Amino acid sequence: MNARKTWAAAIAVAAVGTLGLAGCSGGSGGSGSDEDTLTMWHNSTTGDGKAYWEEVGAAFEEETGVAVDITSLQNEDLDGKLQTAANSGDMPDVLLARGGGKTAAMVDAGVVKDLTDLISDDTHSAIGDAAFSAFTIDGSVYAVPASVLPEGIFYSEDLFEAAGIDAAPTTFDELDTAVQKLKDSGTDPIALGAKAAWPAAHWYYSFAMRACSQETLENIAVTMDFSDGCWLSAAEQLEEFAATEPFNKGFLTTDAQEGAGSSAGLVANHQAAMELMGGWNVGVIASLTPDAQPLADLGWFPLPATAEGEGDPTAMMGGMDGFACSADSPPACEDFLNFIIQKEWQEKYAVAFNSIPASAEAQEAVTDPSLLPIMEAYNDAAYVVLYLDTLLGQNVGNALNTAVVELLAGDGTPQSIIDTVTDAAARG
């Protein structure tokens, strides 16, 4: 099965949920009132990523005469600010979109534009229907994909070698062995930025992906039914794994991606050996090394297989970053989205973010040795499952993330994760 073709099932299921945002379809941060300026919100606050968007904005203005007023927001703040903007009717014209329940909520609230007939043939050809399915709600397209973000474990090859680990783990038993060898060598095995909640929750998502069947995972956004035993089994496996103390000291108060002391920074500075994270992490780690250059010994391997479970051992968790237009944005908004998918700008995107661009035409620009195995595993995966908090939407997803952190902090149990997320789903 082509992994790229499996996005459709997961996203189409998520699309029917009405999650998170209050219905509001007001103004849009000045859009509609100023045809010569677009407002844009994205989550690249530093380095090459921020510079990329500034370059794109300047090039678009030079070509079209329309300026782009760009605001960069910390990733953990973006969703909340977008929800506030939606409720107040003050949306930016161009906004980051992640698909799943989060995009479905914006569609239900009437705050994003239907782009189905506004996307150019060239953009469709470059990206393909499978990638667009991540942002397709009831047959209509609401965002243009920019990058593919499959998840796996990034690691320091040097620290592995120093600990006597001669091969990347392929099973959780092998991962447990690697964790012990790293501890014996005096290195924190796994960096975890649990302060932001979602990085910790991704460990639960991973166990769920191995424990639950593809059908169960793809249907969960519609059923919101966590009674299948696989959900509890995943929580129990996480509790058992956490009991081996694999994470860095102070992981509950560690940031995920900001500064040398963050979980990405610990890997970048050889203070921890591994981190479970999405494909964007190559660029984040590079920005946090002492010389702000790619980590020379950075390796990657897919999530190891578990001894049992209904999930395919090659399945991957993943996401896709895209950009949407607010409902009241001027036509220049969709022009801007078509502009950024041109091969030139997708190639520059791949370099600036050290990531996999959505456009197949631009993927030759991916040369980082850490990204090449990610693309290979992604293309070989039996199926790809959206990150659960994205799939479930903001309210239920945040409840799940918080419950996982409580478990890791010793304040929750496997059953409390199920109870919490079930209660959140019942509240709607």
C-alpha positions in Angstrom: 0.0 0.0 0.0 1.3 3.5 -0.9 1.5 5.4 2.4 0.8 8.7 0.7 -2.6 7.4 -0.3 -3.6 6.5 3.2 -3.9 10.1 4.4 -7.4 10.3 2.8 -9.0 7.8 5.1 -7.6 9.3 8.3 -8.4 12.9 7.3 -11.8 12.4 5.8 -12.8 10.6 9.0 -11.6 13.5 11.1 -13.3 16.0 9.0 -16.8 15.1 10.1 -16.0 16.1 13.7 -17.2 19.5 14.9 -14.5 20.3 17.4 -13.0 23.2 19.3 -13.9 26.5 17.8 -17.0 28.5 18.5 -19.0 29.3 15.3 -18.0 32.8 14.2 -17.4 34.1 10.7 -16.5 37.7 11.2 -13.7 39.9 9.9 -10.2 38.8 9.3 -7.4 40.9 10.8 -7.8 43.6 8.2 -8.4 41.2 5.3 -10.9 42.5 2.9 -10.3 46.1 4.0 -6.8 46.3 2.4 -6.4 44.6 -0.9 -2.7 45.6 -1.0 -1.6 43.8 2.2 -2.0 40.3 3.4 -1.6 39.4 7.1 0.1 36.0 7.8 0.7 34.0 10.9 3.2 31.2 11.0 5.3 29.4 13.7 8.9 29.9 12.6 10.3 32.4 15.1 14.0 32.2 14.5 16.7 31.4 12.0 16.4 30.2 8.4 12.7 29.4 8.7 11.8 32.9 9.7 14.1 34.3 7.1 12.5 32.1 4.5 9.0 33.6 5.0 10.4 37.1 4.9 12.1 36.3 1.6 8.9 34.8 0.2 6.9 37.8 1.3 9.3 40.2 -0.3 9.3 38.2 -3.6 5.5 38.1 -3.7 5.2 41.8 -3.1 7.8 42.5 -5.9 5.8 40.3 -8.3 2.3 41.3 -7.4 2.5 44.6 -5.6 0.7 43.0 -2.6 2.7 43.2 0.7 2.7 40.4 3.3 2.6 41.5 6.9 4.1 38.5 8.7 3.7 37.6 12.3 5.8 34.7 13.7 4.3 33.0 16.8 5.8 30.4 19.1 4.3 27.0 18.1 2.7 26.3 21.4 0.9 29.7 21.3 -0.3 29.5 17.8 -3.4 27.3 18.2 -4.7 29.3 21.1 -4.2 32.6 19.3 -6.0 31.3 16.2 -8.9 30.2 18.3 -9.1 33.6 19.9 -8.9 35.3 16.5 -11.7 33.0 15.2 -13.9 33.8 18.1 -13.3 37.6 17.8 -13.6 37.7 14.0 -10.1 39.0 13.6 -8.4 36.2 11.6 -5.1 36.6 9.7 -5.5 36.3 5.9 -2.9 33.4 5.7 -2.6 31.0 8.5 -0.8 27.7 9.4 -3.1 24.7 9.2 -2.5 21.1 10.4 -5.4 19.2 9.1 -7.6 16.7 10.9 -10.0 17.9 13.6 -8.3 21.2 14.0 -9.0 22.1 10.4 -12.5 20.6 10.6 -13.2 22.9 13.5 -12.3 25.9 11.5 -14.4 24.8 8.6 -17.4 24.2 10.9 -16.9 27.7 12.4 -16.9 29.2 8.9 -13.6 31.0 9.4 -11.5 29.5 6.5 -12.0 29.7 2.7 -12.9 26.9 0.4 -9.9 26.7 -1.9 -11.2 23.9 -4.2 -11.6 26.0 -7.3 -8.9 28.5 -6.4 -5.9 26.3 -6.5 -4.0 26.4 -9.8 -3.5 23.3 -12.0 0.3 23.7 -11.4 -0.2 23.5 -7.7 -2.4 20.4 -7.9 0.1 18.7 -10.2 3.0 19.4 -8.0 1.4 18.2 -4.8 -1.1 15.5 -5.9 -4.5 14.5 -4.5 -3.1 12.3 -1.8 -1.3 15.2 0.0 -4.3 17.5 -0.5 -6.5 14.9 1.3 -4.9 16.0 4.6 -6.9 19.2 4.2 -10.0 18.0 2.4 -13.3 18.3 4.3 -16.4 16.8 2.8 -14.9 16.9 -0.6 -13.6 20.5 -0.4 -10.0 21.7 0.0 -9.2 24.2 2.7 -5.5 24.5 2.8 -2.4 23.9 0.6 0.2 21.5 1.9 3.7 22.8 2.4 5.6 20.0 4.1 5.3 16.3 5.1 6.2 15.6 8.7 6.5 11.9 9.5 7.7 11.0 13.0 10.5 8.8 14.4 13.4 8.8 16.7 16.3 11.1 16.2 19.6 10.0 17.8 23.3 10.8 18.2 25.4 8.2 16.4 28.4 9.2 18.5 26.6 8.7 21.8 25.3 5.3 20.6 28.8 4.2 19.6 30.2 5.4 23.0 27.5 3.3 24.8 28.3 0.2 22.7 25.1 0.3 20.7 26.0 -0.9 17.2 22.6 -0.8 15.5 19.4 1.3 15.7 16.7 -0.6 17.7 14.0 -2.2 15.6 11.9 -3.5 18.5 11.0 -2.0 21.9 13.0 -4.8 23.6 16.0 -3.5 21.7 15.1 0.0 22.6 15.0 -1.0 26.3 18.5 -2.5 26.0 19.8 0.7 24.3 18.3 2.8 27.1 20.1 0.8 29.7 23.4 0.9 27.8 23.1 4.7 27.5 22.4 5.1 31.2 25.4 2.9 32.1 27.5 5.2 29.9 26.4 8.2 31.9 24.1 9.7 29.2 20.4 10.5 29.4 18.9 8.1 26.9 15.8 10.1 25.7 15.2 13.8 25.7 11.6 14.7 26.4 10.1 18.3 26.6 7.0 17.4 28.6 6.5 21.0 29.7 4.6 21.6 26.4 2.6 18.3 27.0 2.3 17.3 23.4 5.8 15.9 23.1 5.1 13.6 26.0 1.8 12.6 24.6 3.4 11.5 21.4 4.9 8.5 23.3 1.3 7.5 24.0 0.3 8.0 20.4 3.2 5.7 19.4 2.1 2.9 21.7 -1.5 3.3 20.5 -0.3 3.1 16.8 1.2 -0.2 17.5 -1.6 -1.5 19.8 -4.6 -0.4 17.8 -5.7 -1.5 14.3 -5.6 0.9 11.4 -9.4 0.9 11.3 -9.7 1.8 15.1 -7.2 4.7 14.7 -8.9 6.1 11.6 -12.4 5.9 13.0 -11.6 7.4 16.4 -12.3 11.0 15.4 -15.9 10.0 14.5 -16.6 7.4 17.1 -14.8 9.1 20.0 -15.1 5.6 21.5 -12.0 4.6 23.6 -13.6 1.4 24.8 -11.4 -0.8 22.6 -8.8 -2.5 24.8 -6.0 -1.3 22.7 -6.3 2.3 24.1 -5.8 1.1 27.6 -3.1 -1.4 26.6 -1.1 1.5 25.0 -1.4 3.5 28.3 -0.2 0.4 30.2 2.8 -0.1 27.9 3.7 3.6 28.2 3.6 3.3 32.0 5.8 0.2 31.9 8.3 2.0 29.6 8.4 5.1 31.7 9.2 3.0 34.8 12.6 2.2 33.2 13.3 6.0 33.6 14.4 6.5 30.0 13.9 10.3 30.0 16.2 13.2 30.8 16.3 14.5 34.4 13.6 17.2 34.8 11.7 16.2 31.7 8.4 17.4 33.1 9.7 21.0 33.1 11.8 20.8 30.0 10.8 22.9 26.9 10.6 21.1 23.6 12.3 23.3 21.0 13.4 26.6 22.6 17.0 26.9 23.6 20.0 24.6 24.4 18.2 23.3 27.5 15.2 22.1 25.5 14.7 18.5 24.5 15.9 19.2 21.0 18.8 21.2 22.5 19.9 18.3 24.7 20.3 16.2 21.5 21.9 19.0 19.6 24.5 19.4 22.4 25.0 15.7 23.1 23.4 15.9 26.5 20.8 13.2 25.6 21.0 10.5 23.0 17.5 10.3 21.5 14.2 12.2 20.9 10.9 11.1 19.5 9.8 13.9 17.2 8.4 14.8 13.7 10.5 15.5 10.6 10.9 19.2 11.4 13.3 18.2 14.2 16.3 18.1 11.8 16.1 21.8 11.4 15.3 22.5 15.0 18.3 20.5 16.2 20.6 22.2 13.7 19.6 25.6 15.0 20.5 24.6 18.6 24.0 23.2 18.0 26.9 25.3 19.3 27.7 26.5 15.7 24.0 26.5 14.5 24.9 24.0 11.9 23.3 20.5 11.3 24.4 17.9 13.8 27.0 15.9 12.0 26.2 12.6 13.8 22.4 12.9 13.7 20.7 9.6 12.8 17.1 8.6 12.6 15.1 5.3 12.9 11.4 4.6 12.8 9.4 3.8 15.9 10.3 0.3 17.0 7.9 -2.6 16.8 6.2 -3.9 19.9 5.8 -7.6 20.7 2.1 -7.6 20.2 -0.7 -5.4 19.0 -3.0 -5.0 16.0 -1.1 -2.2 14.3 1.2 -2.8 11.4 4.9 -2.6 12.6 5.8 -0.3 9.6 3.0 2.2 10.2 4.0 5.7 11.0 2.6 8.6 12.9 2.8 11.9 10.9 1.5 15.3 10.2 1.4 17.8 7.4 1.9 21.5 7.6 -0.2 23.6 5.2 -1.5 27.1 4.8 -5.1 28.2 4.7 -6.9 31.5 3.8 -9.4 33.1 6.2 -13.0 33.2 4.9 -12.8 37.0 4.3 -9.4 37.1 2.8 -8.8 38.9 -0.5 -8.1 37.0 -3.7 -4.4 37.7 -3.2 -4.4 35.1 -0.4 -5.0 32.1 -2.8 -2.5 33.7 -5.2 0.1 33.7 -2.4 -0.6 30.0 -1.6 -0.1 29.1 -5.3 3.0 31.2 -5.3 4.7 29.4 -2.4 4.2 26.0 -4.0 6.3 26.9 -7.1 9.3 24.6 -7.3 11.7 27.4 -6.5 10.1 28.2 -3.2 9.4 24.6 -2.2 13.1 23.8 -2.8 14.0 26.8 -0.6 11.5 25.6 2.0 13.2 22.2 2.1 16.6 23.8 2.7 15.4 26.4 5.2 13.5 24.0 7.3 15.5 20.9 6.7 12.3 19.1 5.9 10.4 17.2 3.3 8.5 19.5 1.0 4.9 18.6 -0.1 5.8 19.1 -3.7 7.2 16.0 -5.3 9.0 18.2 -7.8 11.0 19.8 -5.1 12.0 16.7 -3.1 15.3 16.4 -4.9 16.4 19.4 -2.8 16.4 17.1 0.3 20.0 16.1 0.7 20.3 16.0 4.5 21.4 12.4 5.4 19.1 12.5 8.4 16.0 13.2 6.2 16.7 10.6 3.5 15.8 7.6 5.7 12.7 9.4 6.9 11.5 9.8 3.3 12.3 6.2 2.6 10.4 4.9 5.6 7.5 7.2 4.9 7.2 5.9 1.3 7.4 2.3 2.6 5.0 2.6 5.5 1.9 0.4 5.4 -0.2 3.5 6.4 0.3 6.9 8.1 -1.8 8.0 11.0 -2.3 11.7 11.9 -1.0 12.8 15.2 -3.8 12.0 17.6 -4.2 15.5 19.0 -4.6 16.8 15.5 -7.0 14.0 14.5 -9.1 14.5 17.6 -9.2 18.3 17.5 -8.1 20.8 20.1 -10.4 20.1 23.0 -10.2 16.3 23.1 -6.6 16.3 21.9 -5.5 18.7 24.7 -7.3 16.6 27.3 -5.4 13.5 26.1 -2.1 15.3 26.1 -2.6 16.6 29.7 -3.6 13.1 30.9 -0.5 11.6 29.5 1.7 14.1 31.3 -0.2 13.3 34.5 0.6 9.7 34.1 4.3 10.4 33.6 4.3 12.7 36.6 2.9 9.9 38.8 -0.4 11.7 39.2 -2.4 9.5 36.8 -3.0 6.0 35.8 -3.5 4.2 32.5 -7.2 4.1 33.2 -7.3 7.8 34.0 -6.1 8.6 30.5 -9.0 6.7 29.1 -11.4 8.3 31.5 -10.2 11.8 30.8 -10.3 11.5 27.0 -13.7 9.8 27.2 -15.1 12.6 29.4 -13.6 15.3 27.0 -15.2 13.6 24.0 -18.6 13.5 25.8 -18.4 17.2 26.5 -17.8 17.8 22.8 
